[in-house]
């Protein structure tokens, strides 16, 4: 999937079949070694329980335009989950 980032939090993704979808960036996580970046984003669809859909992908910076790749390893998911738990803890402290 090709990604076009705007200056704001919205970006467009062109799917493999050519469809353009718009998403909103929630946050980007860059690893300390700068080898990987993760993008957490939403299409702002709210389900019947009131929860907003959220997704996470690896940003492939080696491709032009940028490409979002699926997260397939437990190590990558652990990084994202740890970050989200830390953000939740900070929010509860406010």
ROGUZA-348493 format. One record per atom (N, C-alpha, C): z negated, x, y negated; residue in three letters; residue number from 0. Coordinates in nm, 2 decimals. Layout:
BEGIN
+--------+--------+--------+------+---------+
|      z |      x |      y | nugu | drenmar |
+--------+--------+--------+------+---------+
|      Z |      X |      Y |  ALA |     NUM |
...
+--------+--------+--------+------+---------+
This chain:
BEGIN
+--------+--------+--------+------+---------+
|      z |      x |      y | nugu | drenmar |
+--------+--------+--------+------+---------+
|   0.00 |   0.08 |   0.12 |  UNK |       0 |
|   0.00 |   0.00 |   0.00 |  UNK |       0 |
|   0.00 |   0.09 |  -0.12 |  UNK |       0 |
|   0.08 |   0.06 |  -0.22 |  UNK |       1 |
|   0.09 |   0.13 |  -0.35 |  UNK |       1 |
|  -0.01 |   0.06 |  -0.44 |  UNK |       1 |
|  -0.07 |   0.14 |  -0.53 |  UNK |       2 |
|  -0.17 |   0.09 |  -0.62 |  UNK |       2 |
|  -0.13 |   0.13 |  -0.76 |  UNK |       2 |
|  -0.13 |   0.04 |  -0.86 |  UNK |       3 |
|  -0.11 |   0.06 |  -1.00 |  UNK |       3 |
|  -0.24 |   0.03 |  -1.07 |  UNK |       3 |
|  -0.31 |   0.13 |  -1.13 |  UNK |       4 |
|  -0.43 |   0.11 |  -1.20 |  UNK |       4 |
|  -0.41 |   0.09 |  -1.35 |  UNK |       4 |
|  -0.47 |  -0.01 |  -1.41 |  UNK |       5 |
|  -0.46 |  -0.03 |  -1.55 |  UNK |       5 |
|  -0.58 |   0.04 |  -1.62 |  UNK |       5 |
|  -0.59 |   0.04 |  -1.75 |  UNK |       6 |
|  -0.70 |   0.09 |  -1.82 |  UNK |       6 |
|  -0.82 |   0.01 |  -1.80 |  UNK |       6 |
|  -0.81 |  -0.12 |  -1.77 |  UNK |       7 |
|  -0.92 |  -0.21 |  -1.75 |  UNK |       7 |
|  -0.96 |  -0.21 |  -1.60 |  UNK |       7 |
|  -1.04 |  -0.30 |  -1.56 |  UNK |       8 |
|  -1.08 |  -0.30 |  -1.42 |  UNK |       8 |
|  -0.99 |  -0.36 |  -1.32 |  UNK |       8 |
|  -0.88 |  -0.42 |  -1.37 |  UNK |       9 |
|  -0.78 |  -0.48 |  -1.28 |  UNK |       9 |
|  -0.67 |  -0.39 |  -1.23 |  UNK |       9 |
|  -0.63 |  -0.41 |  -1.11 |  UNK |      10 |
|  -0.52 |  -0.33 |  -1.06 |  UNK |      10 |
|  -0.43 |  -0.41 |  -0.97 |  UNK |      10 |
|  -0.31 |  -0.37 |  -0.95 |  UNK |      11 |
|  -0.21 |  -0.44 |  -0.87 |  UNK |      11 |
|  -0.19 |  -0.36 |  -0.74 |  UNK |      11 |
|  -0.17 |  -0.43 |  -0.63 |  UNK |      12 |
|  -0.14 |  -0.36 |  -0.50 |  UNK |      12 |
|  -0.01 |  -0.42 |  -0.46 |  UNK |      12 |
|   0.08 |  -0.34 |  -0.42 |  UNK |      13 |
|   0.21 |  -0.38 |  -0.36 |  UNK |      13 |
|   0.20 |  -0.36 |  -0.21 |  UNK |      13 |
|   0.20 |  -0.48 |  -0.14 |  UNK |      14 |
|   0.18 |  -0.47 |   0.00 |  UNK |      14 |
|   0.31 |  -0.42 |   0.07 |  UNK |      14 |
|   0.30 |  -0.39 |   0.20 |  UNK |      15 |
|   0.41 |  -0.33 |   0.27 |  UNK |      15 |
|   0.53 |  -0.43 |   0.27 |  UNK |      15 |
|   0.51 |  -0.56 |   0.26 |  UNK |      16 |
|   0.62 |  -0.65 |   0.25 |  UNK |      16 |
|   0.67 |  -0.69 |   0.11 |  UNK |      16 |
|   0.61 |  -0.61 |   0.01 |  UNK |      17 |
|   0.66 |  -0.62 |  -0.13 |  UNK |      17 |
|   0.58 |  -0.72 |  -0.21 |  UNK |      17 |
|   0.49 |  -0.79 |  -0.16 |  UNK |      18 |
|   0.41 |  -0.89 |  -0.24 |  UNK |      18 |
|   0.31 |  -0.81 |  -0.33 |  UNK |      18 |
|   0.30 |  -0.85 |  -0.45 |  UNK |      19 |
|   0.20 |  -0.79 |  -0.55 |  UNK |      19 |
|   0.08 |  -0.88 |  -0.56 |  UNK |      19 |
|  -0.04 |  -0.81 |  -0.54 |  UNK |      20 |
|  -0.17 |  -0.88 |  -0.54 |  UNK |      20 |
|  -0.25 |  -0.81 |  -0.65 |  UNK |      20 |
|  -0.33 |  -0.89 |  -0.72 |  UNK |      21 |
|  -0.42 |  -0.84 |  -0.83 |  UNK |      21 |
|  -0.56 |  -0.84 |  -0.78 |  UNK |      21 |
|  -0.63 |  -0.73 |  -0.80 |  UNK |      22 |
|  -0.77 |  -0.71 |  -0.76 |  UNK |      22 |
|  -0.85 |  -0.66 |  -0.89 |  UNK |      22 |
|  -0.98 |  -0.67 |  -0.88 |  UNK |      23 |
|  -1.07 |  -0.62 |  -0.98 |  UNK |      23 |
|  -1.15 |  -0.51 |  -0.92 |  UNK |      23 |
|  -1.15 |  -0.40 |  -0.99 |  UNK |      24 |
|  -1.23 |  -0.28 |  -0.94 |  UNK |      24 |
|  -1.38 |  -0.31 |  -0.97 |  UNK |      24 |
|  -1.46 |  -0.30 |  -0.86 |  UNK |      25 |
|  -1.61 |  -0.31 |  -0.88 |  UNK |      25 |
|  -1.66 |  -0.17 |  -0.91 |  UNK |      25 |
|  -1.63 |  -0.08 |  -0.83 |  UNK |      26 |
|  -1.67 |   0.06 |  -0.85 |  UNK |      26 |
|  -1.59 |   0.16 |  -0.77 |  UNK |      26 |
|  -1.60 |   0.28 |  -0.81 |  UNK |      27 |
|  -1.53 |   0.39 |  -0.74 |  UNK |      27 |
|  -1.64 |   0.49 |  -0.70 |  UNK |      27 |
|  -1.64 |   0.54 |  -0.58 |  UNK |      28 |
|  -1.73 |   0.64 |  -0.53 |  UNK |      28 |
|  -1.66 |   0.76 |  -0.50 |  UNK |      28 |
|  -1.69 |   0.87 |  -0.57 |  UNK |      29 |
|  -1.63 |   1.00 |  -0.54 |  UNK |      29 |
|  -1.74 |   1.09 |  -0.47 |  UNK |      29 |
|  -1.70 |   1.15 |  -0.36 |  UNK |      30 |
|  -1.79 |   1.23 |  -0.28 |  UNK |      30 |
|  -1.81 |   1.36 |  -0.36 |  UNK |      30 |
|  -1.93 |   1.42 |  -0.34 |  UNK |      31 |
|  -1.96 |   1.54 |  -0.41 |  UNK |      31 |
|  -1.87 |   1.66 |  -0.39 |  UNK |      31 |
|  -1.81 |   1.66 |  -0.27 |  UNK |      32 |
|  -1.71 |   1.77 |  -0.25 |  UNK |      32 |
|  -1.57 |   1.73 |  -0.30 |  UNK |      32 |
|  -1.56 |   1.61 |  -0.35 |  UNK |      33 |
|  -1.43 |   1.56 |  -0.41 |  UNK |      33 |
|  -1.32 |   1.55 |  -0.32 |  UNK |      33 |
|  -1.35 |   1.55 |  -0.19 |  UNK |      34 |
|  -1.24 |   1.54 |  -0.09 |  UNK |      34 |
|  -1.20 |   1.39 |  -0.07 |  UNK |      34 |
|  -1.29 |   1.30 |  -0.10 |  UNK |      35 |
|  -1.26 |   1.16 |  -0.08 |  UNK |      35 |
|  -1.31 |   1.08 |  -0.19 |  UNK |      35 |
|  -1.24 |   0.97 |  -0.22 |  UNK |      36 |
|  -1.28 |   0.87 |  -0.32 |  UNK |      36 |
|  -1.27 |   0.73 |  -0.25 |  UNK |      36 |
|  -1.37 |   0.65 |  -0.27 |  UNK |      37 |
|  -1.37 |   0.52 |  -0.22 |  UNK |      37 |
|  -1.36 |   0.42 |  -0.33 |  UNK |      37 |
|  -1.29 |   0.31 |  -0.31 |  UNK |      38 |
|  -1.28 |   0.20 |  -0.41 |  UNK |      38 |
|  -1.34 |   0.07 |  -0.35 |  UNK |      38 |
|  -1.43 |   0.01 |  -0.42 |  UNK |      39 |
|  -1.49 |  -0.12 |  -0.38 |  UNK |      39 |
|  -1.43 |  -0.21 |  -0.48 |  UNK |      39 |
|  -1.37 |  -0.32 |  -0.43 |  UNK |      40 |
|  -1.29 |  -0.41 |  -0.52 |  UNK |      40 |
|  -1.30 |  -0.56 |  -0.47 |  UNK |      40 |
|  -1.25 |  -0.65 |  -0.55 |  UNK |      41 |
|  -1.26 |  -0.79 |  -0.51 |  UNK |      41 |
|  -1.13 |  -0.86 |  -0.56 |  UNK |      41 |
|  -1.10 |  -0.97 |  -0.49 |  UNK |      42 |
|  -0.99 |  -1.06 |  -0.54 |  UNK |      42 |
|  -1.05 |  -1.18 |  -0.61 |  UNK |      42 |
|  -1.19 |  -1.18 |  -0.63 |  UNK |      43 |
|  -1.27 |  -1.28 |  -0.70 |  UNK |      43 |
|  -1.26 |  -1.42 |  -0.63 |  UNK |      43 |
|  -1.22 |  -1.42 |  -0.50 |  UNK |      44 |
|  -1.23 |  -1.54 |  -0.43 |  UNK |      44 |
|  -1.37 |  -1.57 |  -0.38 |  UNK |      44 |
|  -1.42 |  -1.69 |  -0.41 |  UNK |      45 |
|  -1.55 |  -1.73 |  -0.37 |  UNK |      45 |
|  -1.54 |  -1.83 |  -0.25 |  UNK |      45 |
|  -1.62 |  -1.79 |  -0.15 |  UNK |      46 |
|  -1.62 |  -1.88 |  -0.03 |  UNK |      46 |
|  -1.71 |  -2.00 |  -0.05 |  UNK |      46 |
|  -1.71 |  -2.09 |   0.05 |  UNK |      47 |
|  -1.79 |  -2.21 |   0.05 |  UNK |      47 |
|  -1.94 |  -2.19 |   0.04 |  UNK |      47 |
|  -1.98 |  -2.07 |   0.07 |  UNK |      48 |
|  -2.13 |  -2.04 |   0.06 |  UNK |      48 |
|  -2.16 |  -1.98 |  -0.08 |  UNK |      48 |
|  -2.06 |  -1.96 |  -0.16 |  UNK |      49 |
|  -2.08 |  -1.90 |  -0.30 |  UNK |      49 |
|  -2.07 |  -1.75 |  -0.30 |  UNK |      49 |
|  -2.03 |  -1.69 |  -0.19 |  UNK |      50 |
|  -2.02 |  -1.54 |  -0.19 |  UNK |      50 |
|  -1.87 |  -1.50 |  -0.23 |  UNK |      50 |
|  -1.87 |  -1.40 |  -0.32 |  UNK |      51 |
|  -1.74 |  -1.34 |  -0.36 |  UNK |      51 |
|  -1.69 |  -1.24 |  -0.26 |  UNK |      51 |
|  -1.56 |  -1.25 |  -0.22 |  UNK |      52 |
|  -1.50 |  -1.15 |  -0.13 |  UNK |      52 |
|  -1.50 |  -1.01 |  -0.19 |  UNK |      52 |
|  -1.54 |  -0.91 |  -0.12 |  UNK |      53 |
|  -1.53 |  -0.77 |  -0.16 |  UNK |      53 |
|  -1.47 |  -0.69 |  -0.05 |  UNK |      53 |
|  -1.40 |  -0.58 |  -0.09 |  UNK |      54 |
|  -1.33 |  -0.50 |   0.00 |  UNK |      54 |
|  -1.36 |  -0.35 |  -0.03 |  UNK |      54 |
|  -1.33 |  -0.26 |   0.06 |  UNK |      55 |
|  -1.35 |  -0.12 |   0.03 |  UNK |      55 |
|  -1.23 |  -0.04 |   0.10 |  UNK |      55 |
|  -1.18 |   0.06 |   0.04 |  UNK |      56 |
|  -1.07 |   0.14 |   0.09 |  UNK |      56 |
|  -1.09 |   0.28 |   0.04 |  UNK |      56 |
|  -1.02 |   0.37 |   0.11 |  UNK |      57 |
|  -1.02 |   0.51 |   0.07 |  UNK |      57 |
|  -0.90 |   0.52 |  -0.02 |  UNK |      57 |
|  -0.92 |   0.59 |  -0.14 |  UNK |      58 |
|  -0.80 |   0.62 |  -0.23 |  UNK |      58 |
|  -0.74 |   0.75 |  -0.18 |  UNK |      58 |
|  -0.61 |   0.74 |  -0.15 |  UNK |      59 |
|  -0.53 |   0.86 |  -0.11 |  UNK |      59 |
|  -0.47 |   0.91 |  -0.24 |  UNK |      59 |
|  -0.53 |   1.02 |  -0.29 |  UNK |      60 |
|  -0.48 |   1.08 |  -0.41 |  UNK |      60 |
|  -0.36 |   1.17 |  -0.39 |  UNK |      60 |
|  -0.32 |   1.19 |  -0.27 |  UNK |      61 |
|  -0.21 |   1.28 |  -0.24 |  UNK |      61 |
|  -0.08 |   1.21 |  -0.26 |  UNK |      61 |
|  -0.08 |   1.08 |  -0.26 |  UNK |      62 |
|   0.04 |   1.00 |  -0.27 |  UNK |      62 |
|   0.06 |   0.96 |  -0.42 |  UNK |      62 |
|   0.19 |   0.94 |  -0.46 |  UNK |      63 |
|   0.22 |   0.89 |  -0.59 |  UNK |      63 |
|   0.32 |   0.78 |  -0.57 |  UNK |      63 |
|   0.29 |   0.66 |  -0.61 |  UNK |      64 |
|   0.17 |   0.62 |  -0.67 |  UNK |      64 |
|   0.05 |   0.62 |  -0.57 |  UNK |      64 |
|  -0.07 |   0.61 |  -0.62 |  UNK |      65 |
|  -0.19 |   0.61 |  -0.54 |  UNK |      65 |
|  -0.17 |   0.51 |  -0.42 |  UNK |      65 |
|  -0.24 |   0.54 |  -0.32 |  UNK |      66 |
|  -0.24 |   0.45 |  -0.20 |  UNK |      66 |
|  -0.38 |   0.42 |  -0.15 |  UNK |      66 |
|  -0.40 |   0.30 |  -0.11 |  UNK |      67 |
|  -0.53 |   0.26 |  -0.05 |  UNK |      67 |
|  -0.51 |   0.26 |   0.10 |  UNK |      67 |
|  -0.61 |   0.33 |   0.16 |  UNK |      68 |
|  -0.60 |   0.35 |   0.31 |  UNK |      68 |
|  -0.73 |   0.28 |   0.37 |  UNK |      68 |
|  -0.71 |   0.22 |   0.49 |  UNK |      69 |
|  -0.83 |   0.16 |   0.55 |  UNK |      69 |
|  -0.94 |   0.26 |   0.59 |  UNK |      69 |
|  -1.06 |   0.21 |   0.58 |  UNK |      70 |
|  -1.17 |   0.29 |   0.62 |  UNK |      70 |
|  -1.19 |   0.27 |   0.77 |  UNK |      70 |
|  -1.18 |   0.38 |   0.85 |  UNK |      71 |
|  -1.19 |   0.36 |   0.99 |  UNK |      71 |
|  -1.30 |   0.44 |   1.06 |  UNK |      71 |
|  -1.37 |   0.52 |   0.98 |  UNK |      72 |
|  -1.48 |   0.60 |   1.05 |  UNK |      72 |
|  -1.62 |   0.55 |   1.01 |  UNK |      72 |
|  -1.71 |   0.56 |   1.10 |  UNK |      73 |
|  -1.85 |   0.52 |   1.07 |  UNK |      73 |
|  -1.91 |   0.60 |   0.96 |  UNK |      73 |
|  -1.87 |   0.73 |   0.95 |  UNK |      74 |
|  -1.92 |   0.82 |   0.84 |  UNK |      74 |
|  -1.88 |   0.76 |   0.70 |  UNK |      74 |
|  -1.76 |   0.72 |   0.69 |  UNK |      75 |
|  -1.71 |   0.66 |   0.56 |  UNK |      75 |
|  -1.78 |   0.54 |   0.53 |  UNK |      75 |
|  -1.80 |   0.45 |   0.63 |  UNK |      76 |
|  -1.87 |   0.32 |   0.60 |  UNK |      76 |
|  -2.02 |   0.35 |   0.57 |  UNK |      76 |
|  -2.08 |   0.45 |   0.63 |  UNK |      77 |
|  -2.22 |   0.49 |   0.60 |  UNK |      77 |
|  -2.23 |   0.53 |   0.45 |  UNK |      77 |
|  -2.13 |   0.60 |   0.40 |  UNK |      78 |
|  -2.14 |   0.65 |   0.26 |  UNK |      78 |
|  -2.13 |   0.52 |   0.17 |  UNK |      78 |
|  -2.05 |   0.43 |   0.20 |  UNK |      79 |
|  -2.03 |   0.31 |   0.11 |  UNK |      79 |
|  -2.16 |   0.22 |   0.12 |  UNK |      79 |
|  -2.21 |   0.20 |   0.24 |  UNK |      80 |
|  -2.33 |   0.12 |   0.26 |  UNK |      80 |
|  -2.45 |   0.19 |   0.19 |  UNK |      80 |
|  -2.47 |   0.32 |   0.20 |  UNK |      81 |
|  -2.58 |   0.39 |   0.13 |  UNK |      81 |
|  -2.56 |   0.36 |  -0.02 |  UNK |      81 |
|  -2.45 |   0.38 |  -0.08 |  UNK |      82 |
|  -2.42 |   0.36 |  -0.22 |  UNK |      82 |
|  -2.46 |   0.22 |  -0.26 |  UNK |      82 |
|  -2.41 |   0.12 |  -0.18 |  UNK |      83 |
|  -2.44 |  -0.02 |  -0.22 |  UNK |      83 |
|  -2.59 |  -0.05 |  -0.21 |  UNK |      83 |
|  -2.66 |   0.00 |  -0.11 |  UNK |      84 |
|  -2.81 |  -0.02 |  -0.10 |  UNK |      84 |
|  -2.88 |   0.04 |  -0.22 |  UNK |      84 |
|  -2.83 |   0.16 |  -0.26 |  UNK |      85 |
|  -2.89 |   0.22 |  -0.38 |  UNK |      85 |
|  -2.87 |   0.14 |  -0.50 |  UNK |      85 |
|  -2.75 |   0.09 |  -0.52 |  UNK |      86 |
|  -2.72 |   0.00 |  -0.64 |  UNK |      86 |
|  -2.81 |  -0.12 |  -0.63 |  UNK |      86 |
|  -2.83 |  -0.18 |  -0.52 |  UNK |      87 |
|  -2.91 |  -0.30 |  -0.50 |  UNK |      87 |
|  -3.05 |  -0.27 |  -0.54 |  UNK |      87 |
|  -3.10 |  -0.16 |  -0.49 |  UNK |      88 |
|  -3.24 |  -0.12 |  -0.53 |  UNK |      88 |
|  -3.26 |  -0.10 |  -0.68 |  UNK |      88 |
|  -3.16 |  -0.03 |  -0.74 |  UNK |      89 |
|  -3.17 |  -0.01 |  -0.89 |  UNK |      89 |
|  -3.17 |  -0.15 |  -0.96 |  UNK |      89 |
|  -3.09 |  -0.24 |  -0.91 |  UNK |      90 |
|  -3.08 |  -0.37 |  -0.98 |  UNK |      90 |
|  -3.21 |  -0.44 |  -0.97 |  UNK |      90 |
|  -3.28 |  -0.43 |  -0.85 |  UNK |      91 |
|  -3.41 |  -0.50 |  -0.83 |  UNK |      91 |
|  -3.52 |  -0.44 |  -0.92 |  UNK |      91 |
|  -3.50 |  -0.31 |  -0.95 |  UNK |      92 |
|  -3.60 |  -0.25 |  -1.04 |  UNK |      92 |
|  -3.59 |  -0.29 |  -1.18 |  UNK |      92 |
|  -3.48 |  -0.34 |  -1.22 |  UNK |      93 |
|  -3.46 |  -0.37 |  -1.36 |  UNK |      93 |
|  -3.53 |  -0.50 |  -1.40 |  UNK |      93 |
+--------+--------+--------+------+---------+
